[in-house]
Amino acid sequence: MSKEIVVSGIRSTGNLHLGNYFGAVKNFLKMQHEYNCFFFIADYHSLTTHPTPADLHSNVKQVLVEYLACGLDPEVSTLYVQSDLPEIAELYLLLNMNVYVGELERCTSFKEKIRKQPDNVNAGLLTYPSLMAADILIHRALKVPVGKDQEQHLEMARQFGNRFNRLYNTELFPEPYAFNYGTQLVKIPGLDGSGKMGKSEGEGNAIFLADTPEAIRKKVMRAVTDSGPTQENQEKPEVIKNIFQLMSVVSSEDTVKFFDDAYNTMTIRYGDMKKQLAEDMIKFTAPLREKIEAIKSDEEFVSKIARRGAEKARESASATVNAARKAIGIRHF
Ligand code: TYM
């Protein structure tokens, strides 16, 4: 029996952070052995925020190197760069003919982007969900390992795929669903109290896999907290919940329990908690950082993986685009 298809990607707008790791990559590592997985680097998506041409390729390479350092195995999964598959751009165009401006304008991530970059509200930002749907539908994927922030995009991908099927009387696209091995999709908070760890959030918000121990200590010690509990066993405010949640992904259960008890008995010292959190983050990222450095220096190896991945991914992508063209009625003379 053929394995279920999985697709997921990460934008090439910078190094991977702990949110990317625990929201997405951690699932990739297990899924690659159980499913037919396609993992890619979303460089077209990164163009919506206008990176300079001088940075584009090195950012793509960095994400590929970090995928490999985390343990993605190019022998068992297909790793590729989005822009190496022109079929994705074609499917994006075909889908866009039946995607409505109104529904794109209502998308939460679009509204957020308008707020963040009011001087650059480009059509790529508006149609970001169609491009993401094309990424997923191009391999007819069923499962998409992503963090909580991508849930709405997945809903739109299902909608666009279903609409295509209905309009052209086909069953070409199955319904893709967001996937996590736990029952809930994950949202890793940032360090600045803003809620989500993200590349485009403020300075000091994210811990990157490639960060030095000094950088990690500095950022964690500056993490936003409050003035401490005023009653025993009180509910934790959001900023404190965030620190505990970060601790729960990198520290042992005993460590989390120790600080939880200290919070509940009002003996907690946030300085001690942050020191412990920083050391546990360093323990988690240090081996990855070493691997990143080692893999990065082997240019030929990295290039070979990208070329081979693109070749494998294009086989599946071109079959889908040909079927989509046929369903629409596009014929060659
Ligand atoms: P991106 O590049 O912002 O993030 C990549 C992956 O990391 C997850 N993630 C998080 N998870 C939990 N907590 C966080 N703080 C956190 N920050 C990021 C994201 O949910 C995502 O899974 N649009 C996507 C990239 C994309 C894609 C796709 C994903 C393009 N095409 C097709 C899946 C399938 C994005 O911007 O992710």
Residues whose N, C-alpha, C, O or C-beta is under 5 A from the ligand:
A	BS01	TYM	V7 S8 G9 I10 R11 G19 N20 G23 A24 A42 H45 M132 D135 I136 P145 V146 G147 K148 D149 Q150 V186 K187 I188 P189 K196 M197 G198
